[in-house]
């Protein structure tokens, strides 16, 4: 919801439509290619090691693991803010709720790959049903005349933002705290876009395409599975964002886009489908947080397991449960870090630190991918029988990856120079810690000890 509040309808929706082509598709294709060439858990650390050596492979894995753990921490924080209110997670009750949610949601990951995978598929279907209903009602109303005045709820100009409490009353809703008048509504000032905030929101919404390589060793027939799953996912994720946002933006009587924030789809659902749809969207939000938490925990634990199997982390993290074959030590390690950092940052700060570390990891992976490709033949299909190869020559692949490299570089630069000092200090602190940890954890190949 906050994408439109940060960028407005034109810029925000444009970013949500263009970003998948500039970032998601290139990163997904290169991840599919290299995950089949290095079909082991923690795969992207393998291709970075092949290009730059063990030190940078450790940094890549460490940055990705820390960013993933912080990403996992965002979902209990988000849930707690929805329950207790924004800014409440620093209180004793907020801390207890966040840690309790994290502990409860982690239980699924101890049950192994197949159970987690099937549960996430089921959760994904259930999560999308209310949004499909919302989009369906909107689409039906596009075909049939509205019962009320056929005025769109969207003002695409930079005119003063109307009082959202009035909009709420006109929609038949109680003016809740969500509909409190914005500063623009009270002062009559013109709305201005928050481009840095928009960049971080869109990147976070669409990030994670390299993560599939962390469990590459668990996938059957990766040559077919990886490219097919990734391309289908890019399309579905884009539609899952764009269609509900369009419905909320264009349906008459919905809150003004400048007032949208966490949980705004509940109010949008109430306008479009009544209290029943609003309730279903509330359930969907809760289940989506659970699904994203479990998916990120799954990725983080197999990354740490893969690093341990490669000798980049202590061997204890490679231990698996005898019954479910789950990396239980790696799961516990991730959970401990989540519980430590959940109370320290709010949702936005966690997102910004997560984005910066993710971008550092993706940047070195993309550069390694380019160098590895140029070291091989320029023929696009110069691959083994079990390897997928992106059907592009070296120069074409370089051109495809340049927008993604520019994107992650811009996110890193805005984090270091244009966000809160605490976020900047946290990012630099994690980077320095990674350099020191290498000499403790991975300077020697621990597999030889």
C-alpha positions as CSV (number, residue, x, y, z in Angstrom):
1,X,0.0,0.0,0.0
2,X,2.8,2.4,0.9
3,X,4.2,2.3,-2.6
4,X,1.5,4.7,-3.9
5,X,1.7,6.9,-0.9
6,X,5.4,7.3,-1.5
7,X,5.4,7.6,-5.3
8,X,1.8,8.5,-6.3
9,X,-0.3,6.7,-8.8
10,X,1.7,7.4,-11.9
11,X,5.3,6.9,-10.6
12,X,4.3,4.2,-8.1
13,X,2.3,2.0,-10.5
14,X,4.9,2.7,-13.2
15,X,7.7,1.4,-10.9
16,X,5.7,-1.7,-10.0
17,X,5.2,-2.5,-13.7
18,X,8.8,-1.6,-14.9
19,X,10.9,-3.0,-12.0
20,X,10.3,-6.7,-12.8
21,X,11.7,-6.3,-16.3
22,X,14.7,-4.2,-15.1
23,X,15.6,-6.3,-12.1
24,X,13.5,-9.5,-11.5
25,X,13.8,-11.1,-14.9
26,X,17.6,-10.6,-15.3
27,X,18.4,-11.8,-11.7
28,X,16.0,-14.8,-12.0
29,X,17.5,-15.9,-15.3
30,X,21.1,-15.7,-14.1
31,X,20.1,-17.4,-10.8
32,X,18.5,-20.3,-12.8
33,X,21.6,-20.6,-15.0
34,X,24.2,-20.7,-12.2
35,X,22.1,-22.7,-9.8
36,X,22.1,-25.6,-12.4
37,X,25.9,-25.2,-12.9
38,X,26.4,-25.2,-9.1
39,X,23.6,-27.5,-7.9
40,X,24.4,-27.5,-4.2
41,X,22.9,-25.8,-1.2
42,X,24.2,-22.2,-0.8
43,X,24.9,-22.2,-4.5
44,X,25.6,-18.5,-5.0
45,X,28.5,-18.6,-2.6
46,X,30.0,-21.4,-4.8
47,X,29.9,-19.2,-8.0
48,X,31.3,-16.2,-6.1
49,X,34.1,-18.5,-4.7
50,X,34.8,-19.7,-8.3
51,X,35.3,-16.1,-9.4
52,X,36.7,-14.2,-6.4
53,X,37.8,-16.8,-3.9
54,X,36.8,-17.8,-0.3
55,X,36.9,-14.4,1.3
56,X,34.3,-12.8,-1.0
57,X,32.3,-16.0,-1.0
58,X,32.0,-15.8,2.8
59,X,31.1,-12.1,2.6
60,X,28.4,-12.9,0.0
61,X,26.9,-15.6,2.2
62,X,27.2,-13.6,5.3
63,X,25.5,-10.5,3.8
64,X,22.8,-12.6,2.4
65,X,22.2,-14.5,5.6
66,X,22.1,-11.4,7.8
67,X,19.8,-9.6,5.4
68,X,17.6,-12.7,5.3
69,X,17.4,-12.9,9.0
70,X,16.5,-9.2,9.2
71,X,13.9,-9.8,6.6
72,X,12.4,-12.6,8.7
73,X,12.4,-10.2,11.7
74,X,10.3,-7.8,9.7
75,X,7.2,-10.0,9.6
76,X,6.7,-10.5,13.3
77,X,7.4,-6.7,13.7
78,X,4.8,-6.0,10.9
79,X,2.3,-8.3,12.6
80,X,2.8,-6.7,16.0
81,X,2.4,-3.2,14.5
82,X,-0.9,-4.2,12.9
83,X,-2.1,-5.6,16.3
84,X,-0.7,-3.0,18.6
85,X,-0.1,0.0,16.3
86,X,2.9,1.5,14.5
87,X,5.8,2.3,16.9
88,X,4.5,-0.1,19.6
89,X,7.2,-2.8,19.2
90,X,9.6,-1.0,21.5
91,X,7.3,-1.5,24.5
92,X,7.5,-4.6,26.8
93,X,4.2,-5.9,25.4
94,X,5.4,-5.3,21.8
95,X,8.7,-7.1,22.4
96,X,7.0,-10.1,24.0
97,X,4.5,-10.3,21.2
98,X,7.1,-10.0,18.5
99,X,9.3,-12.7,20.0
100,X,6.3,-15.0,20.7
101,X,5.2,-14.7,17.0
102,X,8.7,-15.4,15.8
103,X,9.0,-18.6,18.0
104,X,5.5,-19.8,17.0
105,X,6.0,-19.3,13.3
106,X,9.4,-21.0,13.2
107,X,8.0,-24.4,14.2
108,X,7.0,-25.3,10.6
109,X,10.6,-25.1,9.4
110,X,11.7,-28.0,11.6
111,X,9.5,-30.4,9.6
112,X,11.6,-30.6,6.5
113,X,11.6,-29.5,2.9
114,X,8.5,-31.3,1.6
115,X,6.2,-30.3,4.4
116,X,7.4,-26.7,4.3
117,X,7.1,-26.6,0.5
118,X,3.5,-28.0,0.5
119,X,2.5,-25.8,3.4
120,X,3.8,-22.7,1.6
121,X,1.9,-23.6,-1.6
122,X,-1.3,-24.0,0.4
123,X,-0.8,-20.7,2.2
124,X,-0.1,-19.0,-1.1
125,X,-3.4,-20.1,-2.5
126,X,-5.3,-19.1,0.6
127,X,-3.6,-15.7,0.8
128,X,-4.4,-14.9,-2.8
129,X,-8.1,-15.8,-2.7
130,X,-9.4,-12.6,-1.0
131,X,-7.3,-10.5,-3.3
132,X,-8.6,-12.4,-6.3
133,X,-12.1,-11.7,-5.0
134,X,-11.3,-8.0,-4.6
135,X,-10.0,-7.8,-8.1
136,X,-12.9,-9.8,-9.4
137,X,-15.5,-7.4,-7.9
138,X,-13.6,-4.4,-9.3
139,X,-13.5,-6.1,-12.7
140,X,-17.2,-6.8,-12.6
141,X,-17.9,-3.2,-11.7
142,X,-15.9,-2.1,-14.7
143,X,-18.3,-4.0,-16.9
144,X,-21.5,-3.0,-15.2
145,X,-22.5,0.6,-14.2
146,X,-21.8,1.6,-10.6
147,X,-24.8,2.0,-8.4
148,X,-23.5,5.3,-7.2
149,X,-21.7,8.3,-8.8
150,X,-19.2,6.9,-11.3
151,X,-16.3,9.0,-10.0
152,X,-12.9,7.4,-9.7
153,X,-11.3,7.8,-6.3
154,X,-8.0,8.8,-7.8
155,X,-6.6,12.3,-8.4
156,X,-3.5,11.9,-10.6
157,X,-2.5,15.6,-10.0
158,X,-0.4,17.1,-7.2
159,X,-3.5,18.8,-5.8
160,X,-3.9,19.2,-2.0
161,X,-4.9,15.8,-0.5
162,X,-8.5,15.7,0.7
163,X,-9.3,15.0,4.3
164,X,-9.4,11.1,4.5
165,X,-11.8,11.1,7.4
166,X,-14.4,12.7,5.1
167,X,-13.6,10.1,2.5
168,X,-14.1,7.4,5.1
169,X,-17.5,8.8,6.1
170,X,-18.6,9.0,2.5
171,X,-17.7,5.3,2.1
172,X,-19.8,4.3,5.1
173,X,-16.8,3.5,7.3
174,X,-15.9,4.6,10.8
175,X,-13.1,7.2,10.7
176,X,-10.5,5.1,12.5
177,X,-6.9,6.1,13.3
178,X,-5.9,5.0,9.8
179,X,-8.0,7.8,8.4
180,X,-6.5,10.5,10.5
181,X,-6.0,13.6,8.4
182,X,-2.5,13.8,6.8
183,X,-0.3,17.0,7.2
184,X,-1.1,17.8,3.6
185,X,-4.9,17.7,4.3
186,X,-4.5,20.0,7.3
187,X,-2.2,22.5,5.7
188,X,-3.3,22.4,2.1
189,X,0.3,21.7,1.0
190,X,0.9,19.9,-2.2
191,X,1.9,16.3,-2.1
192,X,5.5,15.5,-3.1
193,X,6.9,12.1,-3.9
194,X,9.3,10.3,-1.6
195,X,11.5,8.8,-4.2
196,X,14.1,7.2,-1.8
197,X,11.3,5.6,0.2
198,X,9.7,4.4,-3.1
199,X,12.9,2.9,-4.3
200,X,13.4,0.9,-1.0
201,X,9.7,-0.2,-0.9
202,X,9.7,-1.4,-4.6
203,X,13.1,-3.2,-4.2
204,X,12.0,-4.9,-1.0
205,X,8.7,-6.0,-2.6
206,X,10.5,-7.5,-5.6
207,X,13.8,-8.8,-4.1
208,X,14.8,-12.4,-3.4
209,X,15.3,-14.0,-6.9
210,X,18.8,-15.2,-6.1
211,X,17.5,-17.0,-3.0
212,X,16.4,-20.1,-4.9
213,X,20.1,-21.1,-5.2
214,X,20.4,-21.5,-1.5
215,X,18.6,-24.9,-1.7
216,X,19.7,-25.9,-5.2
217,X,20.9,-29.2,-3.8
218,X,17.3,-30.1,-2.8
219,X,15.7,-29.6,-6.3
220,X,15.0,-32.4,-8.7
221,X,15.6,-31.7,-12.4
222,X,16.9,-28.2,-11.8
223,X,17.4,-27.5,-15.6
224,X,13.7,-27.5,-16.1
225,X,12.4,-26.6,-12.6
226,X,14.4,-23.4,-11.9
227,X,13.7,-21.4,-15.1
228,X,10.1,-22.4,-15.3
229,X,9.4,-21.7,-11.6
230,X,11.2,-18.4,-11.7
231,X,9.5,-17.1,-14.8
232,X,6.1,-18.1,-13.6
233,X,6.8,-16.5,-10.3
234,X,7.8,-13.2,-11.8
235,X,4.5,-13.0,-13.7
236,X,2.4,-14.0,-10.7
237,X,4.2,-11.7,-8.2
238,X,3.8,-8.7,-10.6
239,X,0.1,-9.4,-11.1
240,X,-0.4,-10.0,-7.4
241,X,0.9,-6.5,-6.7
242,X,-0.5,-4.5,-9.7
243,X,-4.1,-5.8,-9.9
244,X,-5.1,-5.2,-6.2
245,X,-3.3,-1.8,-6.2
246,X,-5.2,-0.9,-9.4
247,X,-8.5,-1.9,-7.8
248,X,-7.9,0.1,-4.7
249,X,-6.8,3.0,-6.7
250,X,-9.6,3.2,-9.2
251,X,-12.7,1.9,-7.2
252,X,-15.0,4.8,-6.2
253,X,-15.1,5.6,-2.5
254,X,-11.8,4.0,-1.5
255,X,-9.3,6.0,0.7
256,X,-7.2,8.6,-1.1
257,X,-3.9,7.0,-2.2
258,X,-1.8,9.5,-0.2
259,X,-3.3,8.1,3.0
260,X,-2.4,4.5,2.3
261,X,-0.1,2.7,4.8
262,X,0.2,-0.6,6.6
263,X,-3.2,-2.4,6.6
264,X,-5.0,0.0,4.2
265,X,-6.3,-2.9,2.1
266,X,-8.6,-3.7,5.0
267,X,-10.4,-0.4,4.5
268,X,-10.2,-0.7,0.7
269,X,-11.8,-4.2,1.0
270,X,-14.6,-2.8,3.2
271,X,-15.4,-0.3,0.5
272,X,-15.3,-2.8,-2.4
273,X,-16.8,-5.9,-0.7
274,X,-18.1,-4.9,2.7
275,X,-17.1,-6.1,6.1
276,X,-16.9,-9.8,4.9
277,X,-14.2,-9.0,2.3
278,X,-12.4,-6.8,4.8
279,X,-12.3,-9.7,7.3
280,X,-11.0,-12.1,4.7
281,X,-8.3,-9.6,3.8
282,X,-7.3,-9.4,7.4
283,X,-7.0,-13.2,7.6
284,X,-5.0,-13.1,4.3
285,X,-2.6,-10.5,5.7
286,X,-1.9,-12.6,8.8
287,X,-1.3,-15.8,6.8
288,X,0.9,-14.0,4.3
289,X,3.1,-12.8,7.1
290,X,3.4,-16.4,8.3
291,X,4.1,-17.7,4.8
292,X,6.8,-15.0,4.1
293,X,8.4,-15.6,7.5
294,X,8.6,-19.4,6.9
295,X,9.9,-19.0,3.4
296,X,12.6,-16.6,4.5
297,X,13.6,-18.8,7.4
298,X,13.7,-21.8,5.0
299,X,16.1,-19.9,2.7
300,X,18.3,-18.6,5.5
301,X,18.7,-22.0,7.2
302,X,19.7,-23.8,3.9
303,X,22.1,-21.0,3.1
304,X,23.9,-21.4,6.4
305,X,23.8,-25.2,6.0
306,X,25.3,-24.8,2.5
307,X,28.1,-22.5,3.8
308,X,28.9,-25.1,6.5
309,X,29.0,-27.9,3.9
310,X,31.4,-25.7,1.8
311,X,33.7,-25.1,4.8
312,X,32.6,-21.4,5.0
313,X,31.0,-21.7,8.4
314,X,31.4,-24.1,11.4
315,X,30.3,-27.6,10.6
316,X,27.7,-27.7,13.4
317,X,25.4,-25.7,11.1
318,X,25.4,-28.6,8.6
319,X,23.6,-30.9,11.1
320,X,20.2,-32.2,10.0
321,X,17.4,-33.7,12.0
322,X,17.3,-37.5,11.6
323,X,13.5,-37.6,11.1
324,X,12.7,-34.6,8.9
325,X,16.2,-34.0,7.4
326,X,15.8,-30.3,8.4
327,X,18.9,-28.1,9.2
328,X,17.8,-27.6,12.8
329,X,21.0,-26.0,14.1
330,X,20.9,-23.4,11.3
331,X,17.2,-22.8,12.0
332,X,17.9,-22.2,15.7
333,X,20.8,-19.9,14.9
334,X,18.6,-17.8,12.6
335,X,15.8,-17.7,15.2
336,X,18.2,-16.5,17.9
337,X,19.4,-13.6,15.8
338,X,15.8,-12.7,14.8
339,X,14.8,-12.5,18.5
340,X,17.7,-10.3,19.2
341,X,17.1,-7.8,16.4
342,X,13.3,-7.7,16.4
343,X,13.0,-5.3,19.4
344,X,15.8,-3.0,18.2
345,X,14.4,-1.7,14.9
346,X,11.0,-0.8,13.5
347,X,9.7,-2.1,10.2
348,X,11.2,0.6,7.9
349,X,14.7,0.5,9.5
350,X,14.7,-3.3,9.2
351,X,13.8,-3.0,5.5
352,X,16.5,-0.4,4.8
353,X,19.3,-2.4,6.4
354,X,18.0,-5.6,4.8
355,X,17.9,-3.9,1.4
356,X,21.5,-2.6,1.6
357,X,22.9,-5.9,2.6
358,X,20.8,-7.8,0.0
359,X,22.1,-5.4,-2.7
360,X,25.7,-5.9,-1.7
361,X,25.2,-9.7,-2.0
362,X,23.4,-9.4,-5.3
363,X,26.0,-7.0,-6.7
364,X,28.9,-9.3,-6.2
365,X,26.8,-12.3,-7.5
366,X,26.0,-10.4,-10.7
367,X,29.5,-9.3,-11.3
368,X,30.7,-12.9,-10.7
369,X,28.1,-14.2,-13.1
370,X,29.3,-11.8,-15.8
371,X,33.0,-12.8,-15.3
372,X,32.2,-16.5,-15.2
373,X,30.2,-16.2,-18.5
374,X,33.0,-14.2,-20.2
375,X,35.5,-16.8,-19.2
376,X,33.5,-19.5,-21.0
377,X,32.5,-19.7,-24.6
378,X,30.2,-17.0,-26.1
379,X,27.8,-19.6,-27.3
380,X,24.5,-19.2,-25.3
381,X,23.9,-23.0,-25.2
382,X,27.4,-24.1,-24.2
383,X,26.1,-26.1,-21.3
384,X,26.0,-29.6,-20.0
385,X,22.9,-31.9,-20.2
386,X,21.8,-31.0,-16.7
387,X,22.6,-27.2,-17.0
388,X,20.2,-24.4,-18.0
389,X,21.8,-21.7,-20.1
390,X,20.2,-18.3,-20.6
391,X,19.7,-18.1,-24.4
392,X,21.8,-14.9,-24.7
393,X,25.4,-14.3,-25.8
394,X,27.9,-12.7,-23.4
395,X,27.4,-9.1,-24.5
396,X,23.6,-9.5,-24.6
397,X,23.7,-10.9,-21.1
398,X,25.8,-8.0,-19.9
399,X,23.3,-5.6,-21.4
400,X,20.5,-7.4,-19.6
401,X,22.2,-7.3,-16.3
402,X,23.3,-3.6,-16.3
403,X,19.9,-2.2,-15.2
404,X,19.9,-4.7,-12.3
405,X,23.5,-3.7,-11.3
406,X,22.5,0.0,-11.5
407,X,19.5,-0.7,-9.3
408,X,21.3,-2.4,-6.5
409,X,24.1,0.3,-6.7
410,X,21.5,3.0,-6.3
411,X,19.9,1.3,-3.3
412,X,23.3,0.9,-1.6
413,X,24.1,4.6,-2.3
414,X,20.8,5.9,-0.9
415,X,21.2,3.8,2.2
416,X,24.7,5.1,2.9
417,X,24.0,8.7,2.2
418,X,20.2,9.5,2.4
419,X,18.6,7.5,5.3
420,X,18.6,7.5,9.1
421,X,22.0,7.5,10.8
422,X,21.2,4.4,12.8
423,X,20.5,2.5,9.6
424,X,23.8,3.7,8.1
425,X,25.8,2.8,11.2
426,X,24.1,-0.6,11.3
427,X,25.0,-1.4,7.7
428,X,28.6,-0.4,8.1
429,X,28.8,-2.3,11.4
430,X,27.5,-5.5,9.8
431,X,30.0,-5.1,6.9
432,X,32.9,-4.6,9.3
433,X,31.8,-7.6,11.4
434,X,31.7,-9.8,8.3
435,X,35.3,-9.0,7.5
436,X,36.3,-10.0,11.1
437,X,34.2,-13.1,11.2
438,X,35.8,-14.5,8.1
439,X,39.1,-14.9,9.9
440,X,37.3,-16.6,12.8
441,X,35.0,-18.9,10.9
442,X,36.3,-19.5,7.4
443,X,39.9,-18.4,6.8
444,X,40.7,-22.2,6.7
445,X,38.6,-24.7,5.0
446,X,36.9,-26.2,8.0
447,X,36.2,-29.4,6.1
448,X,39.8,-30.3,6.5
449,X,39.8,-30.0,10.3
